[in-house]
Amino acid sequence: MSDVQARIDKMVKDHDVFLFMKGTPDMPQCGFSMRAVTILNHLGVDFGSFNVLSDMEVRQGIKEYANWPTIPQLYVRGEFLGGSDIMLEMFQNGELESEIKG
């Protein structure tokens, strides 16, 4: 495992819910990241996050880590759940809250 992959793995596994996003929860830098944060905040979820715009190695590395080309990316208990569209669909049908509250 490369250094960046090890860093990503640690971030994901150190938090029950973790979001790789563009920007920060207080200031998302794209609409998809804003949607992801809004959903998590609506559910009252305590989550960790990482601003991929602050580190190009992580920005590229996360795409390889999950084999998923886009950001944001949501992880729950160390497992990749999906991006913004999947989060929205899961939120709307109640699956996201069930998955997070586990």
N, C-alpha and C positions, 0 to 999 in steps of 0.2 A: 504494500500500500504506500503510495506516495505521501509526502509530507502534507500536501493540501488535502488529500483524501482522508488522512488521519485527523486533521483539524476538523473537517466537516463531520466525520464520524463522531468525534467527541462532542461537538455542538449538538448534534441530533440526539445522541444518547444521554446527554446531561440534562435534558428537559423532557417532560412528558409531552409537551406540544411545542414545536419549533417551526418558525416560518422564515424561509429565505425569501427576501423581498427587495424591491428597489425602493430605497429610502428607509425611513424608520416608522414605527407605529404612530408616532406623533406627527410625522410629515412624510407620508408615502409619496413616491416620486413617479408613480404611474397609476392609471385607473384600476388595473388588475390587482396591484398591491393594496390599493385603497379598499377595493371590494373585499379582499381577504381579511384585512384588519377589521373592517366594519363587521363582517360575519363573526369573527372571533370575539370582538368586543360585545356584540349583541348577545352572544352565548355566555358572556361573563368568564371567558377562559383566560387563565394566566398563562402566557406563552412567552418563550424566548424568541428572539429574532436576530437576523444578521442582514445588514445592508450590503448587498452584492456590488453596489456602485462604489463602495469603499475599498474593494479588493478584487482586482481582475482575475487573480488566480482562483479565488473561491467562486467568482461568477462563472468561470468556465468549468471549474472542477465539480460544481454542484450538478451541472448538466450531465456530466459523465457519471457521477455518483449514483444518480437516480435513473440514468438513461432516459432523461426527460428534457426536451430542448428549451423549455420556457420557464420563466420566473414570474410569479411567486411559486414556491414549492412548500407544501405543508407536510410535516412529519408528526406522527403521533406514536408515542412510545417506541421511537427508533425506526418506525416503518413509514415509508413514503405513501402518502394518501393521494396526492394529486395537486393540480394547479388551481387557478382561480375558477375556471368553469366547472371542474369537478367539485370543488368546495361549494359553489353556489347550488349545484344540483343536489348534493348531499344535504346541504342546509335546508333546502326547500322541502325535501321529502323526509326530514327528521333523522337521517342516517348519521349526519356529522355530529350532532349532539350525542347520540348514542355511542358513537365510536370514541369520541373524546372523553365522555364520562365513564365509558367502558365498564 
